[in-house]
Amino acid sequence: MNTANLQLKGLIMAMAAICDAIVEKELLTSGELNAALSKATKAIDEDDDHELSDANRAAILFPIRVLQLAEAAGRKGERLTFSDYAKLVAKLT
């Protein structure tokens, strides 16, 4: 696997843990965190400067979707692996 992919995998899982901590410390509610992630998705959807293929759009949205799934899992007290999240994202797209 490409080293950059491994680094992104680690970064995404670190961000998921940070998001959990933000909600646990009540800096943001679960709903506020989801709203922020939805806002990021909307910004990508509204970006007219770049014509993206469906595959490129899916790649850009992947980390956001993982974080959304991680937040939902955290609410249920679940901790999933990166592979688990990747499989779930694949089912969503």
Secondary structure, DSSP 8 states (H G I E B T S, - for coil): --HHHHHHHHHHHHHHHHHHHHHHTTSS-HHHHHHHHHHHHHHHHT--SS---HHHHHHHHHHHHHHHHHHHHHHTT----HHHHHHHHHHH-
